[in-house]
Amino acid sequence: MTVSAAIVGPGNIGTDLMYKILDRSESIELERMIGIFPVEESDGLQAAVDEGIDVGTEGIDSVKEHADEFDLVFEATSASIHEQHAPVYDELDLFAVDLTPAAIGPYTVPVVNADEVVASGHENVNMVTCGGQATIPIVYAVDRVASVEYAEMTSHIASKSAGPGTRQNIDKFTQTTAAGIEEVGGADEGKAIITLNPAEPPILMRNTVYTMVDESADVDEVRDSVDDIAAEVRSDVPGYEITLEPAVKDQDDVGFDLGDSIILTTMIEVEGEGQHLPPYAGNLDIMTSAALGTAERVAEQSIEADVAGGVGDD
Amino acid sequence: MTSGDADVRLVDMTLRDGMHAVDHQFTPEEMADVAAALEAAEMDVAEVSHGDGMGGSSINYGFSAATTEEYLDAVAPELDDTRLSVLMLPGIGTVEEIDMAIDRGADMCRIATHVTEADISEDHFVKVKDRGLEANGLLMLSHMAEPERVLEEAQLMEEYGADAVYVMDSAGAMLPSDVRDRVSLLVDELDIDVGFHAHNNLGLGIGNSLAALEEGAVTIDGCLRGLGAGSGNAQMEVLVGVLDKAGYDVNPDFFGTMDAAEDVLVPMIDDDEMPELDNDSLMLGYAGVYSSFLRHTRRAGEKYGIDPREILVELGEMEVVGGQEDLITDVAARLADEGAAAEAAGDD
């Protein structure tokens, strides 16, 4: 059994997501790609036509017109547009997977909390940020075996893969990611930093996760926990690679007072699958993968719920 | 923007770029003492914050000894004619910190991005201008872009509302001709003031500042005793003396600035903190690496048994930019692995 879906927003993210669904999803049936420009003016809609996917060119009106075809929408527009669309999706009883920074629904990271968020009856879920998708699983993996007092992530992204949305709202990235590190990752306090690097050829997306834990923490246990979660992430994001296993920094390695804590540093590289976007754009890839992973969990749960007698009726 | 009759505005960053030299460990009391000495010396501007700007206090860059709030509360009462500046790097700090700093007495905010990434700073300029303050734009690692590109990015900042734009030689990698090419183009094409920020890694801190002034820059950065990241910035008391000798009219008092350096700052600084133009910082300038990487690189070199210069050369080849301090550990660990592998191969 499958869940029928539409993508709203045929930009880079929406187009990459389309290819991912068509390439590998067994439980998501893509019914329609919806934009606001005529097909000949939209590369994304043209790509959908080429793949034999129906399109809509009237934005939210196309959603309304065809709402009986699908149960789930991927929002790949912008935060302000999603804020306008969300009440309409709600009215039409469409499950919304929000890839924008609007964050109307709860922050959702597939391997950490998607099952729980979906099961709790939310019908609008947010994908945090690309950096959040890359790093929150690590914070969570450390926190489940050694309570994380403070977690900090840095994301290095190729300048070429940071679009105008990210650039004009860079604070939104750091604020949202930090909040996700706390709410989903489980750190008592979170901080996020983003750096854009213009080097040519473009760098792969790199992330560093620092977690501050008590010096008594069992580092081997942390490494096992991180390995486990990385393997889970890789099932959604094949290019997700731990490049530095949690390495210990103690008082001698830093220029500030660490008290009774140590710092565990984990580094991650994300290579995109290269369906639509080049492999260096792992930051975009991890978002579309997270959205698909979340939708697949919705599909799983709706199968179970159907057996139990209906979804979304509570 | 220069005050009174002065031809040049001098911005003292002892309590900001200087924070790199002390691993961001100045106490609020120490900052207050330095600020009082700068006020007494009639310094034009004193900049205060974590070395990487507000919000920079972190594992990646080092936690500061106190919060930005505590530093500003200590310093603001000491400054009257000397203007209080704060630094903000979009991607590290946010507009919330700009509001906080303005509420606590900041008179101006300087907003810094990598030289090719000015378009991440619009919100921050708008915020500073909305609050009615002076905003300066700083284009970091300006040696990494051609003059025409530096100009394009400077024009973006001008469009966002900047009152001045700086060519930042964050790696201390520029030769005087590099400075002249960039500053003169900006002076010709912009309607706002142009500034220059030196690091002394190639021994050109004062010389490059002079070159910038000759091309029309009117605002120049420095630190007392040449504190600052890497081998330090242009040495402020030297700047005051040299500019005076060169016939520029500057506000700060020469003796007062010297006294601030020698009597107030120097007693606060440990021997291993005072920047000098040693081999490692020379390599920063030669390889074109962000100056604040120096102390992090030394620590990583020691941990992994690698010559810091080798790490810096590798980072230079990778074209790392400011903010990527975490890659230092990555490179050191990789070089150590490669070294061990080569040694093992040599044993066969």
Interface residues (C-beta under 8 A of the other chain):
Chain A: Y150 E152 T154 H156 S159 P164 R167 Q168 N169 I170 D171 F173 T174 Q175 K191 I193 I194 T195 L196 N197 P198 A199 R206 T208 Y210 M212 T243 L244 A247 D252 D253 V254 G255 F256 D257 I263 T265 M267
Chain B: D23 H24 Q25 S58 I59 N60 G62 F63 S64 A65 P90 G91 I92 T94 V95 E96 H114 T116 E117 D119 I120 E122 D123 R295 R299 K303 M318 E319 V320 V321 G322 G323 Q324 D326 L327 T329 D330 A333
